[in-house]
Amino acid sequence: MRYEKAQNILPQHIIELIQEYVDGGYLYIPIKNENKKAWGENSGARDSLKERNREIFDKYNEGISIKELTEQYYLTDHSIRRIIRQEKQEI
């Protein structure tokens, strides 16, 4: 996030109104709820993890053991089991 000068964006009467509450300070204006994106939508991380989890599930169904999957993906036994359980529910 980068800062913008209020005088470059807002009308003068709004700046004066804001100055009554925050004079010379910093003010964060959050994104509207309808404009918010879910975690990982911008970076593609969400899709990447979905693909990885599907790959883990497919390999498990092909007979690769949980121990082997933990070593291959650097995840705990608990994480691999959770991924498999979640993928089964999505079928």
C-alpha positions as MATLAB code, in Angstrom:
seq = 'MRYEKAQNILPQHIIELIQEYVDGGYLYIPIKNENKKAWGENSGARDSLKERNREIFDKYNEGISIKELTEQYYLTDHSIRRIIRQEKQEI';
ca = [
       0.000    0.000    0.000;
       1.301    3.447   -0.803;
       0.282    6.773    0.614;
      -1.582    9.332   -1.420;
      -1.785   13.032   -0.616;
      -5.335   13.899    0.380;
      -5.199   17.184   -1.543;
      -4.540   15.219   -4.741;
      -7.638   13.061   -4.282;
     -10.249   14.680   -2.052;
     -12.223   17.891   -2.434;
     -11.095   20.700   -0.104;
     -14.302   20.664    1.988;
     -13.787   16.963    2.792;
     -10.156   17.578    3.769;
     -11.292   20.351    6.127;
     -13.896   18.048    7.659;
     -11.329   15.279    8.209;
      -8.915   17.812    9.722;
     -11.442   18.401   12.501;
     -10.816   14.801   13.614;
      -7.276   14.040   12.423;
      -5.218   17.186   11.960;
      -1.862   16.337   10.428;
      -2.024   12.643   11.410;
      -2.211    9.506    9.354;
      -5.541    7.961    8.517;
      -6.120    4.491    7.087;
      -9.248    4.103    4.991;
     -10.162    0.410    4.643;
     -11.397   -1.248    1.483;
     -15.160   -1.628    1.147;
     -16.350   -5.119    2.036;
     -17.647   -5.733   -1.472;
     -14.192   -4.928   -2.909;
     -12.209   -7.192   -0.591;
     -10.561  -10.244   -2.057;
     -10.062  -13.526   -0.292;
      -6.619  -14.589    0.844;
      -4.396  -15.617   -2.040;
      -6.555  -14.276   -4.870;
      -4.087  -11.581   -5.906;
      -0.911  -13.648   -5.634;
      -2.319  -16.933   -6.918;
      -1.283  -18.681   -3.699;
      -4.781  -20.053   -3.160;
      -4.835  -21.739   -6.576;
      -1.320  -23.040   -6.085;
      -2.236  -24.681   -2.769;
      -5.406  -26.158   -4.240;
      -3.356  -27.703   -7.009;
      -0.766  -29.038   -4.537;
      -3.468  -30.534   -2.302;
      -5.150  -32.215   -5.252;
      -1.778  -33.634   -6.276;
      -1.226  -35.013   -2.752;
      -4.671  -36.611   -2.792;
      -4.115  -38.153   -6.223;
      -0.751  -39.598   -5.180;
      -2.299  -40.999   -2.012;
      -4.967  -42.707   -4.125;
      -2.237  -44.133   -6.353;
      -0.777  -45.872   -3.299;
       1.924  -43.514   -2.082;
       2.082  -43.692    1.706;
       1.444  -40.786    4.035;
       5.035  -41.065    5.275;
       6.341  -40.692    1.732;
       4.047  -37.713    1.116;
       5.262  -35.991    4.297;
       8.847  -36.325    3.081;
       8.054  -35.240   -0.461;
       6.006  -32.147    0.481;
       7.740  -31.232    3.754;
       4.451  -31.367    5.637;
       3.524  -33.073    8.883;
       1.615  -36.322    9.058;
      -1.312  -34.381   10.505;
      -1.303  -31.903    7.574;
      -1.246  -34.659    4.950;
      -4.148  -36.455    6.654;
      -6.124  -33.193    6.849;
      -5.553  -32.505    3.141;
      -6.667  -36.026    2.211;
      -9.771  -35.717    4.408;
     -10.691  -32.352    2.871;
     -10.167  -33.572   -0.672;
     -12.369  -36.625   -0.004;
     -15.160  -34.319    1.165;
     -14.975  -32.285   -2.040;
     -15.586  -35.304   -4.248;
];
